[in-house]
Amino acid sequence: MDGITAVVVLLIGLLVGAAVGASVLTYYQNSRGQNRRVLAEEEAQKIVKQANDQAAGLIKEAETKAKSLTDESEQTALRRRRELDKEDERLRGRREELDKRIERVDQREQLLNKRQSKMDKQQNDLQRLEEQRTEELQRIAQMTVDEARRELLSAVEQDARSDMARIIRQVEADAREEADNRARDVIALAVQRLASEHINEIAVSVVSLPSDEMKGRIIGRNGRNIRAFELAAGVDVVVDDTPEAVTISSFDPVRREVARRALEKLVVDGRIHPARIEKLISDAKTEVDQSIREEGERAAYETGIPGLHPELLKLLGRLKFRYSYGQNQHAHSIETSHIAGMIAAELGADVMIAKAGGLLHDIGKAIDHEVEGTHALLGADYAKRYGVSAKVVNCIASHHHEVEQECVEAYIVEAADAISGARPGARRESMETYIKRVKTLEEIANSFDGVEQSYALQAGREVRIIVRPETVDDFSSLKLARDIARKIEESMQYPGQIKVQVIRETRAVDYAK
C-alpha cells in the first residue's frame, strides 16, 4: 500500500509538471512568437512521455512489493493455523484425561459413601451399647452419671488441693530458706561492716533559762520583745508554767534551730530588745546556713559521692535538723548510703548509684513542709532538676513504691532504708501510736472469714492468727496469709516489715469413763 501511494503521488506530481510545462509552453508561444511553438510542443511531449514511463515503472514496482507482502501474510496465517490445530489437539487430550479423572473420583466417592454408611451404623450400635452399659452401671451403683461425676470431681479436687498445698509449702520453704540464708549473709555483712552508733540526739525546742525572772525580760514590756522575736524568727515562743524553760514551736526545723540559737545568745547576753533580737537572729541564720553547707559537704565526703550540686548539698545539710520517729534524717541518709553500697558490692550492682540513691533518698524531707507532695517524689524532682542520673532519680522516687522500680539499685536502696530504720535504737514511737498500730493489726486480721483469734506480737512486727480448721483448709490458709499481708500493706504505715503467721490445727478430744 505504501508503494501504490507513492505512485499516486508521483503521478499527481507528473500531471502537475505537465500542466506547468503546458503553461510554460503557452508562455513561450505568447512571448517569443509562433516560431517556437513546435519546439515547445516537442519538449512537452518528451516530458509527458518521461513521466508516463516513470509512472509505469513505479506501478510495476508497487505491484511486485504488494504481491510479496501478500505471499508473506499467507505463509504467516498458515503457520498460525497449524499451531492452533496442535493446541486444539492438546486441549482435546487434556479434556479426555480430565473426564477420566472425574469418573474415578465419582467412583471413589460412591465407595466412601458406602463405607461411611457402614461406619454410621456401627457407631449407632456402639452408642446404643454404651447407653445400655451406662444404664446397667447406674442400676448397679444406685447413682446417676451426674452424681458420679460430681463425686469424682470432688475427690480429685480434694487430692489436688492437698498436693498443691504440699507442693506450695515445700517450694516456699525451699525458696524462703535459700533467700533467708542469702539475705541474712548480705545484711549481716553490711551491718557488721557499718557498725554505726545509735542515734541519741534529739532536736529539742526547749531553751533553758537561768531563772524565771528571765521569762519576763524575754516577754518585754507589753510583750514587745516576744512579738519582735516571733516576727523575726518565724516561730512561736511558748512561755508556760515550766520552770526555767521556754518552748519554741515551728514546723520548719531550720527556723526552730535559728530561733533556739538566737534565744540562747540573748539569754547569755542579757540585753533583750527588738534591735538586739533582730541582730542575733540574723547572726544565727548565718551560722545555721554555714552549718547546713558544712553538714551537706560532710555527708557527701563520708559517703564518697563527688560532684553533687550545691543546692543538693544544702538540702542534705538541712536534714541535720529533721527527725522522723526520733531518728535524725541526716545520719539516716549517710547510714543508708553506706548500707546500700555494701549490699550493692556483695550483689555485683553499681556501688556508686546505690550509694548516691541511699544518700539522696530522703532529701525531699528537707522541703516537704514547704511544697505539696510526698518526700520521695519531691526529692526525685529536685534531684532530676540538678543533673542527677536517671537511675539515682528512680532510686529516690521508688523507695516507697510510689513509682515502678526500674533497676536493681532501687531495690537495694529500699532494703537499705528499711535496715537503717528498723535496727534497734534507730526509731522511737509514742505509746499512743504503738497501741493504735497494734490494735489496727488485730482488727485487720479479725475482719477475714474463718479467723478465730489474732494476736499482735514483737512490738507489732508480727501478727499471729488462729483459724477455724473446719472452715479454712491448708490451701486456704496460704491464701489467707497473703490476703491479710496485702491488706496490711495497703491500709497501714509502719517501719520495717510485719510477719503474718496463720495457724491451723485440728484437736481431737475424748473422755475415758
C-alpha positions as CSV (number, residue, x, y, z in Angstrom):
1,M,0.0,0.0,0.0
2,D,2.9,2.3,0.7
3,G,4.2,1.7,-2.9
4,I,0.8,2.5,-4.5
5,T,0.6,5.7,-2.5
6,A,4.0,6.7,-3.8
7,V,2.9,6.0,-7.4
8,V,-0.2,8.1,-7.0
9,V,1.8,10.9,-5.5
10,L,4.3,10.7,-8.3
11,L,1.5,10.7,-11.0
12,I,0.0,13.7,-9.4
13,G,3.4,15.3,-9.5
14,L,3.8,14.4,-13.1
15,L,0.4,15.8,-14.0
16,V,1.3,19.0,-12.2
17,G,4.6,19.1,-14.1
18,A,2.8,18.6,-17.4
19,A,0.4,21.4,-16.5
20,V,3.3,23.5,-15.6
21,G,5.0,22.6,-18.9
22,A,1.9,23.5,-20.9
23,S,1.8,26.8,-19.1
24,V,5.4,27.4,-19.9
25,L,4.8,26.4,-23.5
26,T,1.9,28.8,-23.8
27,Y,4.0,31.5,-22.2
28,Y,6.8,30.9,-24.7
29,Q,4.3,31.0,-27.5
30,N,2.9,34.2,-26.4
31,S,6.2,35.8,-25.6
32,R,8.6,34.6,-28.2
33,G,6.3,34.1,-31.1
34,Q,4.9,31.4,-33.2
35,N,8.1,30.1,-34.5
36,R,9.0,28.4,-31.2
37,R,5.7,26.5,-30.6
38,V,6.9,23.4,-32.3
39,L,9.9,23.2,-30.1
40,A,7.8,23.7,-27.0
41,E,5.3,21.0,-28.1
42,E,8.1,18.5,-28.7
43,E,9.7,19.3,-25.3
44,A,6.3,18.9,-23.6
45,Q,5.7,15.6,-25.3
46,K,9.1,14.4,-24.1
47,I,8.3,15.4,-20.6
48,V,4.9,13.7,-20.6
49,K,6.4,10.5,-22.1
50,Q,9.2,10.5,-19.5
51,A,6.6,10.9,-16.7
52,N,4.5,8.1,-18.2
53,D,7.5,5.8,-18.2
54,Q,8.4,6.6,-14.6
55,A,4.8,6.1,-13.5
56,A,4.6,2.7,-15.3
57,G,7.9,1.7,-13.6
58,L,6.7,2.7,-10.2
59,I,3.3,1.0,-10.6
60,K,5.1,-2.3,-11.6
61,E,7.4,-2.0,-8.6
62,A,4.5,-1.4,-6.3
63,E,2.6,-4.4,-7.7
64,T,5.7,-6.6,-7.1
65,K,6.0,-5.4,-3.4
66,A,2.3,-5.9,-2.9
67,K,2.5,-9.5,-4.2
68,S,5.5,-10.3,-2.0
69,L,3.7,-8.9,1.1
70,T,0.6,-10.9,0.3
71,D,2.6,-14.1,0.0
72,E,4.3,-13.5,3.3
73,S,1.0,-12.8,5.0
74,E,-0.5,-16.1,3.7
75,Q,2.5,-18.0,5.0
76,T,2.2,-16.5,8.4
77,A,-1.5,-17.2,8.6
78,L,-0.9,-20.8,7.5
79,R,1.7,-21.2,10.2
80,R,-0.6,-19.8,12.9
81,R,-3.4,-22.1,11.8
82,R,-1.1,-25.2,12.2
83,E,-0.1,-24.0,15.7
84,L,-3.8,-23.5,16.6
85,D,-4.6,-27.0,15.3
86,K,-1.9,-28.5,17.5
87,E,-3.1,-26.6,20.6
88,D,-6.6,-27.7,19.9
89,E,-5.5,-31.3,19.7
90,R,-3.6,-31.0,23.0
91,L,-6.6,-29.5,24.8
92,R,-8.8,-32.2,23.5
93,G,-6.4,-34.8,25.0
94,R,-6.4,-32.9,28.4
95,R,-10.2,-32.8,28.4
96,E,-10.4,-36.5,27.8
97,E,-7.9,-37.2,30.6
98,L,-9.9,-34.8,33.0
99,D,-13.1,-36.7,32.2
100,K,-11.4,-40.0,33.1
101,R,-10.2,-38.5,36.5
102,I,-13.7,-37.1,37.3
103,E,-15.1,-40.6,36.6
104,R,-12.5,-42.2,39.0
105,V,-13.3,-39.5,41.7
106,D,-17.0,-40.3,41.4
107,Q,-16.3,-44.0,41.9
108,R,-14.2,-43.3,45.0
109,E,-16.9,-41.0,46.4
110,Q,-19.5,-43.8,45.9
111,L,-17.2,-46.2,47.7
112,L,-16.6,-43.7,50.6
113,N,-20.3,-43.1,51.0
114,K,-20.9,-46.9,51.3
115,R,-18.1,-47.1,54.0
116,Q,-19.5,-44.0,55.8
117,S,-22.9,-45.6,55.9
118,K,-21.4,-48.7,57.3
119,M,-19.4,-46.7,59.9
120,D,-22.5,-44.7,60.9
121,K,-24.4,-47.9,61.5
122,Q,-21.6,-49.3,63.6
123,Q,-21.4,-46.0,65.6
124,N,-25.1,-46.2,66.3
125,D,-24.7,-49.7,67.5
126,L,-21.8,-48.7,69.8
127,Q,-23.8,-45.8,71.1
128,R,-26.7,-48.0,71.9
129,L,-24.4,-50.5,73.6
130,E,-22.8,-47.6,75.6
131,E,-26.2,-46.4,76.8
132,Q,-27.2,-49.9,77.8
133,R,-24.0,-50.3,79.7
134,T,-24.4,-46.9,81.4
135,E,-28.0,-47.8,82.4
136,E,-26.8,-51.1,83.8
137,L,-24.0,-49.3,85.8
138,Q,-26.4,-46.8,87.2
139,R,-28.7,-49.6,88.3
140,I,-25.9,-51.5,90.0
141,A,-24.3,-48.3,91.6
142,Q,-27.6,-46.7,92.5
143,M,-26.1,-43.4,91.3
144,T,-26.7,-41.2,88.2
145,V,-23.9,-40.1,85.9
146,D,-24.0,-36.5,87.1
147,E,-23.8,-37.7,90.8
148,A,-20.8,-39.9,89.9
149,R,-19.1,-37.1,88.1
150,R,-19.6,-34.7,91.0
151,E,-18.3,-37.2,93.5
152,L,-15.3,-38.0,91.3
153,L,-14.5,-34.3,90.7
154,S,-14.8,-33.6,94.4
155,A,-12.4,-36.4,95.2
156,V,-9.9,-35.2,92.5
157,E,-10.2,-31.6,93.7
158,Q,-9.5,-32.6,97.3
159,D,-6.5,-34.6,96.2
160,A,-5.3,-31.8,94.0
161,R,-5.7,-29.2,96.8
162,S,-3.7,-31.4,99.2
163,D,-1.0,-32.0,96.7
164,M,-1.0,-28.3,95.7
165,A,-0.7,-27.1,99.3
166,R,2.1,-29.6,100.0
167,I,4.0,-28.6,96.9
168,I,3.5,-24.9,97.6
169,R,4.7,-25.3,101.2
170,Q,7.7,-27.2,100.0
171,V,8.6,-24.7,97.3
172,E,8.0,-21.7,99.6
173,A,10.1,-23.4,102.3
174,D,13.0,-24.1,100.0
175,A,12.8,-20.6,98.4
176,R,12.5,-19.0,101.8
177,E,15.4,-20.9,103.3
178,E,17.6,-20.1,100.3
179,A,16.5,-16.4,100.3
180,D,16.8,-16.1,104.1
181,N,20.3,-17.5,104.1
182,R,21.5,-15.3,101.3
183,A,19.7,-12.2,102.6
184,R,21.0,-12.9,106.1
185,D,24.6,-13.1,104.9
186,V,24.4,-9.9,102.9
187,I,22.6,-7.9,105.5
188,A,24.7,-9.2,108.4
189,L,27.9,-8.4,106.5
190,A,26.6,-4.9,105.6
191,V,25.5,-4.1,109.2
192,Q,28.7,-5.6,110.6
193,R,30.9,-3.5,108.3
194,L,29.0,-0.3,109.1
195,A,28.7,-0.7,112.9
196,S,27.3,2.9,113.3
197,E,26.5,4.4,116.6
198,H,22.9,4.5,117.9
199,I,21.3,7.9,117.3
200,N,20.7,9.5,120.6
201,E,20.5,13.1,119.5
202,I,17.0,14.6,119.7
203,A,16.1,18.0,118.3
204,V,14.6,19.9,121.2
205,S,12.6,23.1,121.1
206,V,13.1,23.9,124.8
207,V,15.6,26.6,125.9
208,S,16.8,26.6,129.5
209,L,16.8,29.8,131.4
210,P,18.9,30.8,134.4
211,S,15.9,31.9,136.3
212,D,12.2,32.6,135.9
213,E,12.9,36.3,136.0
214,M,14.4,35.9,132.5
215,K,10.9,35.0,131.2
216,G,9.7,38.5,131.9
217,R,12.6,40.0,130.1
218,I,12.0,37.8,127.1
219,I,8.4,38.8,127.0
220,G,9.3,42.5,127.4
221,R,7.1,45.5,128.2
222,N,3.6,44.8,126.8
223,G,5.0,41.8,125.1
224,R,7.1,43.8,122.5
225,N,10.2,41.6,122.9
226,I,8.5,38.3,122.3
227,R,6.5,39.7,119.4
228,A,9.6,41.0,117.8
229,F,11.3,37.7,118.3
230,E,8.5,35.7,116.8
231,L,8.2,38.0,113.8
232,A,11.9,38.0,113.1
233,A,12.4,34.2,113.6
234,G,9.1,33.0,112.2
235,V,8.4,30.8,115.2
236,D,6.0,30.6,118.2
237,V,7.5,31.1,121.6
238,V,5.5,29.4,124.4
239,V,6.1,30.7,127.9
240,D,4.2,28.5,130.2
241,D,4.5,27.3,133.8
242,T,7.5,25.1,133.1
243,P,10.2,26.4,135.5
244,E,13.3,28.0,134.0
245,A,12.4,27.0,130.4
246,V,10.6,28.3,127.3
247,T,9.4,26.3,124.3
248,I,10.0,27.2,120.6
249,S,7.4,25.8,118.2
250,S,7.7,25.7,114.4
251,F,7.0,23.2,111.6
252,D,10.3,24.3,109.9
253,P,13.2,22.6,111.8
254,V,15.7,25.2,110.4
255,R,13.7,28.1,111.7
256,R,13.4,26.3,115.0
257,E,17.2,25.9,115.2
258,V,17.8,29.5,114.2
259,A,15.4,30.6,116.9
260,R,17.0,28.3,119.5
261,R,20.5,29.6,118.9
262,A,19.4,33.2,118.9
263,L,17.4,32.8,122.1
264,E,20.3,31.1,123.9
265,K,22.6,34.0,122.9
266,L,20.0,36.5,124.1
267,V,19.8,34.8,127.4
268,V,23.6,34.7,127.8
269,D,23.9,38.4,126.7
270,G,21.1,39.7,128.8
271,R,20.4,42.6,126.5
272,I,17.0,41.8,125.2
273,H,15.3,44.4,123.0
274,P,13.9,44.4,119.4
275,A,17.0,45.7,117.7
276,R,19.3,43.2,119.5
277,I,16.9,40.4,118.8
278,E,17.0,41.1,115.0
279,K,20.8,41.3,115.1
280,L,21.2,38.0,116.9
281,I,18.6,36.2,114.7
282,S,20.5,37.4,111.6
283,D,23.7,36.1,113.0
284,A,22.1,32.8,113.9
285,K,20.7,32.4,110.4
286,T,24.3,33.0,109.0
287,E,25.6,30.3,111.4
288,V,22.9,27.8,110.5
289,D,23.4,28.4,106.8
290,Q,27.1,27.8,107.2
291,S,26.4,24.7,109.3
292,I,24.0,23.4,106.7
293,R,26.6,23.7,103.9
294,E,29.2,22.0,106.1
295,E,26.9,19.1,107.0
296,G,26.0,18.6,103.3
297,E,29.6,18.6,102.3
298,R,30.5,16.2,105.2
299,A,27.7,13.8,104.1
300,A,28.9,13.7,100.5
301,Y,32.6,13.3,101.7
302,E,31.8,10.5,104.1
303,T,29.8,8.5,101.5
304,G,32.2,9.2,98.7
305,I,29.7,10.9,96.3
306,P,31.5,13.7,94.5
307,G,30.1,16.2,92.1
308,L,26.7,16.9,93.8
309,H,25.1,20.3,93.0
310,P,25.5,22.9,95.8
311,E,21.7,23.1,96.2
312,L,21.5,19.3,96.8
313,L,24.3,19.6,99.4
314,K,22.3,22.4,101.0
315,L,19.2,20.2,101.2
316,L,21.3,17.4,102.6
317,G,22.6,19.7,105.3
318,R,19.0,20.8,106.2
319,L,18.3,17.1,107.1
320,K,20.6,17.6,110.1
321,F,17.7,19.3,111.8
322,R,14.9,16.9,110.6
323,Y,13.9,13.9,112.7
324,S,11.5,11.0,111.9
325,Y,10.3,8.7,114.7
326,G,13.2,10.2,116.7
327,Q,15.8,9.3,114.1
328,N,17.9,12.0,112.6
329,Q,17.4,12.1,108.9
330,H,21.0,13.4,108.1
331,A,22.6,10.5,109.9
332,H,19.9,8.1,108.5
333,S,20.8,9.1,104.9
334,I,24.5,8.6,105.5
335,E,23.9,5.2,107.1
336,T,21.5,4.2,104.3
337,S,24.2,5.2,101.7
338,H,26.8,3.0,103.4
339,I,24.5,0.0,103.7
340,A,23.3,0.3,100.1
341,G,26.9,0.5,98.9
342,M,27.9,-2.6,100.8
343,I,24.9,-4.6,99.6
344,A,25.5,-3.5,96.0
345,A,29.1,-4.6,96.3
346,E,28.0,-8.0,97.5
347,L,25.4,-8.4,94.8
348,G,27.6,-7.1,92.0
349,A,25.4,-4.0,91.3
350,D,26.6,-0.4,90.7
351,V,28.0,0.7,94.0
352,M,28.1,4.4,93.2
353,I,24.5,4.5,92.0
354,A,23.3,2.6,95.1
355,K,25.3,4.9,97.5
356,A,24.0,8.1,95.7
357,G,20.5,6.8,95.9
358,G,20.8,5.9,99.6
359,L,22.3,9.3,100.4
360,L,19.6,11.3,98.5
361,H,16.6,9.0,99.0
362,D,15.1,11.2,101.8
363,I,16.2,14.6,100.5
364,G,12.6,15.6,99.9
365,K,12.0,15.7,103.6
366,A,14.0,18.9,103.7
367,I,11.3,20.7,101.8
368,D,8.1,18.6,102.2
369,H,6.7,21.1,104.7
370,E,7.1,23.9,102.1
371,V,5.8,22.2,98.9
372,E,2.8,19.9,98.3
373,G,3.7,16.3,97.6
374,T,5.4,13.2,99.1
375,H,9.0,13.5,100.1
376,A,10.0,10.7,97.6
377,L,8.6,12.4,94.6
378,L,9.7,15.9,95.7
379,G,13.3,14.6,96.2
380,A,13.3,12.9,92.8
381,D,12.1,16.0,91.1
382,Y,14.8,18.2,92.8
383,A,17.5,15.6,92.0
384,K,16.5,15.4,88.4
385,R,16.5,19.2,88.2
386,Y,20.1,19.4,89.4
387,G,21.5,16.8,87.0
388,V,21.4,13.6,88.9
389,S,21.4,10.4,86.8
390,A,18.1,8.7,85.9
391,K,18.9,5.6,87.9
392,V,19.5,7.6,91.0
393,V,16.3,9.6,90.5
394,N,14.4,6.3,90.2
395,C,16.0,5.0,93.4
396,I,14.7,8.2,95.2
397,A,11.2,8.1,93.7
398,S,10.6,4.4,94.1
399,H,11.9,3.7,97.6
400,H,8.2,3.9,98.9
401,H,6.8,2.2,95.8
402,E,5.1,5.4,94.5
403,V,6.7,4.7,91.1
404,E,7.9,1.5,89.5
405,Q,11.4,0.4,90.4
406,E,13.5,0.2,87.2
407,C,16.9,-1.0,88.3
408,V,18.3,-3.4,90.9
409,E,19.9,-0.4,92.7
410,A,16.4,0.9,93.5
411,Y,15.6,-2.4,95.3
412,I,18.9,-2.2,97.2
413,V,18.2,1.4,98.3
414,E,14.7,0.3,99.6
415,A,16.3,-2.6,101.5
416,A,19.0,-0.3,103.0
417,D,16.4,2.3,104.0
418,A,14.4,-0.5,105.8
419,I,17.5,-1.8,107.5
420,S,18.6,1.6,108.8
421,G,15.1,2.4,110.1
422,A,14.4,-1.0,111.6
423,R,17.6,-1.7,113.5
424,P,17.3,-1.5,117.3
425,G,17.5,2.0,118.7
426,A,17.0,3.7,115.4
427,R,13.5,5.0,115.9
428,R,11.1,5.8,118.6
429,E,7.3,5.6,118.6
430,S,4.8,7.1,121.0
431,M,2.8,4.8,123.2
432,E,-0.5,6.1,121.7
433,T,0.7,5.4,118.1
434,Y,2.1,2.0,119.1
435,I,-1.2,0.9,120.7
436,K,-3.2,2.2,117.8
437,R,-0.9,0.3,115.3
438,V,-1.2,-3.0,117.3
439,K,-5.0,-2.6,117.6
440,T,-5.3,-2.0,113.8
441,L,-3.3,-5.1,113.1
442,E,-5.6,-7.3,115.1
443,E,-8.7,-5.6,113.6
444,I,-7.5,-6.3,110.1
445,A,-6.8,-9.9,110.8
446,N,-10.2,-10.4,112.5
447,S,-12.0,-8.9,109.6
448,F,-11.4,-12.1,107.4
449,D,-13.7,-15.1,107.4
450,G,-12.5,-18.1,109.3
451,V,-10.3,-16.2,111.7
452,E,-10.9,-17.3,115.3
453,Q,-8.3,-15.3,117.2
454,S,-5.4,-12.9,116.3
455,Y,-2.5,-11.6,118.4
456,A,0.0,-8.8,117.6
457,L,3.5,-9.8,118.9
458,Q,7.0,-8.5,118.9
459,A,6.0,-4.8,119.3
460,G,3.7,-5.1,116.3
461,R,6.2,-6.7,113.9
462,E,4.3,-10.0,113.9
463,V,0.7,-10.9,113.9
464,R,-0.3,-14.5,114.8
465,I,-3.7,-15.7,113.5
466,I,-5.5,-18.8,114.6
467,V,-8.2,-20.0,112.2
468,R,-11.1,-22.5,112.5
469,P,-9.9,-25.8,110.9
470,E,-13.4,-26.8,109.8
471,T,-13.7,-23.5,107.7
472,V,-10.1,-23.0,106.4
473,D,-8.1,-25.8,104.9
474,D,-4.4,-25.9,104.3
475,F,-4.6,-24.3,100.8
476,S,-6.9,-21.6,102.0
477,S,-4.6,-20.8,104.9
478,L,-1.8,-19.9,102.5
479,K,-4.1,-17.6,100.6
480,L,-5.4,-16.1,103.8
481,A,-1.9,-15.2,104.9
482,R,-1.3,-13.4,101.6
483,D,-4.6,-11.6,101.7
484,I,-4.0,-10.3,105.2
485,A,-0.4,-9.2,104.4
486,R,-1.7,-7.4,101.3
487,K,-4.4,-5.6,103.2
488,I,-1.9,-4.5,105.9
489,E,0.4,-3.1,103.2
490,E,-2.5,-1.1,101.7
491,S,-4.1,0.3,104.8
492,M,-1.2,0.9,107.3
493,Q,2.0,2.9,107.6
494,Y,4.8,1.1,109.6
495,P,8.5,0.9,109.7
496,G,10.2,-2.3,108.6
497,Q,8.1,-5.3,107.9
498,I,5.3,-7.3,109.6
499,K,5.2,-11.1,109.7
500,V,1.8,-12.6,109.1
501,Q,1.6,-16.2,110.6
502,V,-1.6,-18.3,110.1
503,I,-2.0,-21.3,112.4
504,R,-4.4,-24.1,111.6
505,E,-4.7,-27.1,113.8
506,T,-7.2,-29.9,114.5
507,R,-7.7,-31.2,118.0
508,A,-9.4,-34.5,118.8
509,V,-10.7,-34.7,122.4
510,D,-12.4,-37.7,124.0
511,Y,-13.0,-38.8,127.6
512,A,-12.4,-42.1,129.2
513,K,-15.2,-43.0,131.5
